Amino acid sequence: MSRVVLVTGGAGFIGSHTCKRLAEAGILPVVFDNLSTGHRTNVRWGPLVEGGLEDTGRIVEAIQTFRPECLIHFAASAYVGESVEDPGKYYRNNVAGSVSLLEACRQAGLNRIVFSSTCATYGVPPRLPITEDTVQLPVNPYGRTKLMIELMLGDYARAYGFRSVALRYFNAAGADPDGQLTERHDPETHLIPRALMAAAGRVDRLDVFGDDYATPDGTCIRDYIHVVDLAEAHVAAVDYLRNGGDPLKANLGSGRGTSVRQVIDAIHQVTRKRVPVQLLARRAGDPPVLYADTTWARQTLGFRPQLSDIETIIKTAAPGFGLEVRS
Ligand code: UDP
């Protein structure tokens, strides 16, 4: 393979699915990961360079060795709750880590970057669906660190000629339909895996955080996007930069909202297993409704989600939790 991309965080959930899609597109993914939350067994489509973002020298060396055309930067701490309790960890790993990484790119002459951003940079949006020009006022340290990196990329573009694509993910979910990769977080805090764990009897029940929101069934609404659709968008972003595309920020979601209750119902429909639930109070900092306008991603990157209906998301995720798909 003559095309090479450097992937920080390539041993993680979205990173590993993206490496698989890159390899299928004929691009060698070189993973740079410290394996703090990622898994060595997820690195199957190219070499692994073990290291942390703070190690500028090691990143420079990896760039000089492998000569990637582009960097995809996934590596980050990504728990909203933890970021509130331990913001220092988030500013160090995400912001300081990205400064070190971008400086390594500058030194080694790599100036194309695809960056994992998030809808958490919007905070509680003033209107829906969320378009890219919606004001970015994050409501937690995690979202603030991601917004800071977006802003840094803008400054590096103006001063040093970097070209970047910031992809603002909504709720990544689902898993590789071939079963080679699954969603594995420790601790697991996300709705769909938690609900599947409850359906499989791996935890006693799912805690539902609030059913008194101003939504049709009272539970929060989110925009779930299949991880393989996200992976595809990263390959498109690498090609976009290769073809000379201008710096870009794009939402990646399904464009549809799904409530917590609809997720629970879909799990029952797909697996014929009930999700035991316990209703709790609202979780601090949860916006009631979030979903994306994805027109811009379609126009610029040709983004057309194929697997992001809730049934397909659950069908692909369920086997990873030992659940059979029955519908
Ligand atoms: N949620 C829930 N129980 C859980 C985990 C999540 O009720 O165990 C709800 C949460 O309040 C939110 C939605 O499910 O409304 C999605 O939460 P998740 O943590 O998966 O993603 P977020 O939208 O917070 O990034």
Residues whose N, C-alpha, C, O or C-beta is under 5 A from the ligand:
A	BS01	UDP	T189 H190 L191 R194 D207 V208 F209 C220 R222 V260 R283 D286
